Every structure is written in C-alpha cells, then in structure tokens.
C-alpha cells in the first residue's frame, strides 16, 4: 500500500471512527497492521480486521449503535455527543486504508 499522498496528520486518522490522533499509523507502508488500538472506538488494527474479520464499516455501525462510547475514557473530549461524533466521522473521508484481508 502506498500512503505517500497522505499528510503526517492524515496517517493518524482512524478509518473506523475518524479519531485524528492515533498513537501510531494503523498500517505500515507495506500494508501490515501495527496492532494500534484506537482510543476512541477501540478498533485494533490487525486483530479486529485480520483475526476477527470485522470490516471498518461493520465495526463503525456497531460502535455507533452502541452509543459511540470512547474506548479510553481519559482521552474523551470534555464535550462529546452525536454532533461531535458526526464531525469526527468526516475525517474518515480523508483516508483510504484497507485491510489486507477484508
């Protein structure tokens, strides 16, 4: 996978929920997962996709239907509700990560 057109900031966007400050990129330049866990939605790149077979959209739909709770509560913004979640989801359009499996 070639992500050279993405900025450093875009590389750290979660393709599931749009969280824009992942601790590291979800996939390396060869497309291998880094097993980073999104602090917002809890998706683990390399486990949820490759081991469990859960697509980004499937996980996203489940996360939203379960109340879009922050996975790591101390990272949750002071103001977090449906409007903030919808704005964050707009970030998903900026990245085009794809699992090697799904």
N, C-alpha and C positions, 0 to 999 in steps of 0.2 A: 504494500500500500504506500502511496506517495502522498504525504500531507504537507509538502513543501509550500503550497499556496496558503496554508493556514498561518495566522499570526501566532505568536507565543501564547497570547491570551486565549485565542480560539482553540488551541490544542488542549487547554484545560477545561473545556466545556463538556459537561456530561451530556451524551447524546440521548439519554433517557429523560432527564428532568430539566436540563438546561442550566443546572448549577454551574457557575462560571469560575470556580476557584478550586478545582480538584487538586489534591496534593501532588499528583503527577499525571502525565498523559495516560489515557486508558489503554492505548495500544502503541507499541513501538513502531519505528519506521518500516519494519518488516511485517506488521500486522499482528504480531504476537501480543497477547494481553499482558498487562502489568499487574493484574490482580489488585489494583487500587479499588477501594470502596468509596462510592460517592457519599459524602457526609449528609447530603440532602435526602436522596431517595433510597440509599442503601444498596444499590446495584453493585455487584462485584464483577468487574470485567475479567473474564476468563473462567469464572465459576458459574455465574447465572446464565451466561450465554453459551459457553462451550461445554460445561459439565451438565447443566440442567436444561439446556435447550430453550431458554426463555428469550424471546426477541425484545428489542428495545421498546417497541410499541406495546407489546403484551404486558411487559413489566410496568410501563408508564400508565397504561389503563388501569391496572390493578392498584398501583400506588395512588392514583387519583381517586379511584372508587373507595379506597380505604382511608380517605381523609388527608392525603398528601402530607403525612407527618414527616418531620425531619428525623432522619436516622440518628444523627449525632446531635442531641439537643443543645449542647453548648455552642454549636455553630449556627443555630437557628437565629435569624434576624429578629429584632425586637418586634417588628411589625411583619406578620406572616399570615396571609389569608389567601382567599381564592384569587383576588386581583393580582397580588404579588406573584403567586404561582403561575398565573397566565402570562404575566410579563416575562418571567423566567423561562417559560416554555418557548418563547420566541427565540431564545438563544439556540435551540435545537436546530433551527434552520441554518445556522452558521457553520455547522459541522456535518460531515458526511461519513463518519466512522461506520464501518461494517464489520461484524464478526466474521472470522474466517469460516465459521461453521454454519451460521444462520444466513 
